[in-house]
Amino acid sequence: MQQNHVEHFIVKVKKNVIVLYTPDQNVDLLVDTLSLLAGSQGTRVKAVLEKALTSSPMFQLVMTDKASRLFKTQRFCFLSSIDYWLTISNEDELPRLVKTFVKHLGKESFYDLH
């Protein structure tokens, strides 16, 4: 299983859902390899590479109570022939959920969340 670092995720907001996408490639390895080949163009390589990468939705925070600003968290599940979102928390405040769950993005521990 590839390891991606959290600093590479993409955040998109759609109505009452915040979706976090992670790269489908190992960004750090690609940047390091291409930087070695490009020499002093390393910064430019990273910018170009980040535009060319693909990503997948892996984690989302769904607002369940607008007045109280409560969310539930879901992770994308790949265990069956029909992919789906698996709820992994009860309702809570956004900062607490982010602190608890986002650190698992790109790590094996992400797949243990249920």
Secondary structure, 3 states (H helix, E strand, C coil): CCCCCHHHCEEEEECCEEEEEEECCCHHHHHHHHHHHHHHHHHHHHHHHHHHCCEEEEEEEEEEECCCCEEEEEEEECCCCCCEEEECCCCEEHHHHHHHHHHHCCCHHHHHCC
